[in-house]
Amino acid sequence: MRKWMLSWNLQNLFSGLYLHAIFLFGSVCVVYSDCTPEQLAAVMNCSRHERHTRNYDYMEGGDVRIRQLFSRTQWFLTIDDYGNIRGTQDPTNCYGILEIRTVSEGGILAIKGVKSQYYICMNKAGQLQGKRLYSENCNFKEVFLENYFNAYSSAKWTINGKEMFIALSQRGRPLRGKKTKREHIPSHFIPMKCREEERRLD
């Protein structure tokens, strides 16, 4: 009787594990279903804990980096197909894969969503907007901070002479530039490298 009970329990256990594995695989497929193969490769190769090398050489020559911008408030910056900018805590979200392109010397960058093809821009009032067409409003200055985070201020607009930064609140919502400061946590980001990109740069 004990031998029969053990065999029956093992059979049920393996059946349950098999069904669980199928469910997990299906969930992963749903998560990645909206990604192109290139975007999927970028997500799969991104390391959540790597920080970029502080090398100023890339700032010249129109260099392009593929990154995820992870805020110190624990959100990944995303820009969707409607140009909406917000934070997500899902590291596999395709809208969080960003193309960061050097547009001029001095660390002036343009940031564009790889999937949505919208640029992240800031208007005169300090509001973050998604734009299909590139303009000077889409230029940001990358600032390397002493705490190993980066900050991104509008290269065109200031308010009363003060810089306005890309920032995500504790709830993952974009803050108006006039409410941001360089030393504020919501303005701090880590540009997370992808392994494929790291090998190319090396």
Number of C-alpha atoms within 10 A of each C-alpha: 5 7 7 8 10 10 11 11 11 11 11 11 11 11 12 12 11 11 11 12 12 11 12 11 11 11 12 11 11 11 13 16 12 14 18 12 11 11 19 17 13 24 21 13 14 22 16 14 9 13 13 15 8 9 7 10 8 16 19 14 12 15 14 17 19 23 25 30 22 25 26 20 18 17 24 27 28 25 26 18 14 12 20 16 25 22 25 19 13 11 19 20 20 26 27 30 29 28 20 22 21 24 18 16 14 13 21 22 26 25 23 27 27 21 20 21 21 24 27 26 27 27 16 15 13 22 16 25 18 23 19 15 10 16 11 14 20 24 27 27 21 20 16 15 13 7 7 12 19 20 25 23 26 26 20 16 22 17 12 7 7 14 20 29 32 28 32 28 18 15 12 21 16 21 20 18 26 17 11 21 19 20 10 13 18 25 26 28 27 21 23 20 23 23 15 13 16 14 8 7 9 5
